[in-house]
Amino acid sequence: MNNKDIATSFLKTVVARKIDEAYEKYVAKNMKHHNAFFHGDAESLKKGMIEAHTKFPNTSINIKHVLEEGNIVAVHSHVKMQSEDPGVAVVHIFRIDNNKIVELWDIGQQIPKDSPNKNGLF
C-alpha cells in the first residue's frame, strides 16, 4: 500500500463505522493529531469519532482530490453527516511513516446552502 492508499483507506474505513479496524491497520500507537476539539492523542480522537458516528450514523465521504509529497498526504473530500445537509468540505493532512499514520490535521468548511460562488467548493 502506498501512502495515498493508507490515507484514503483510513478515512473510508472510519466512515464505514469500522473505527477499531481503521486504527489497528493504519494508526501508529503514538499518533498525534491537531484537532482543536480533542486532546492530541490517538485515543481521544478515536473516542470522538465513535461519538460522532453514534450521533450521525449515516455519515458519508466523497473523496475529491488526493495529493502526496514525500510522507505527507492531503485528502480533500465532501463529508455529509446527514444526507439532506449540504455537508462540509474537509482537508485531512496525514504524515505517514512505516505505513502508519503518525500525525493528522483536519480542516473543515461548512458548505452554505446559498453560496454566490457558482464554482462550488469542489
QUIQUIVEN-V710800 format. One line per field, one symbol per residue. psi: psi as a letter, one per 40 degrees, with the letter a starting at -180 (. if undefined). burial: + if it has 16 or more other ideal C-beta (glycine too) atoms within 10 Angstrom, else -. A space follows every 10 residues. Layout:
psi->???
burial->???
This chain:
psi->hidddddddd dddddeffdd dddddehidf iiifheeiie iddddddddd dddddgefii hhhdihihhb ehhhhhihhh dideidahhi hhhihhhffi heihihhihi hidgheheea e.
burial->--++-+++-+ +-+++---+- -++-++++-- +-+------- -+--++--+- --+-----+- +-+--+---- --++++++++ ------++++ ++++++---+ ++++-+---- +--------- +-
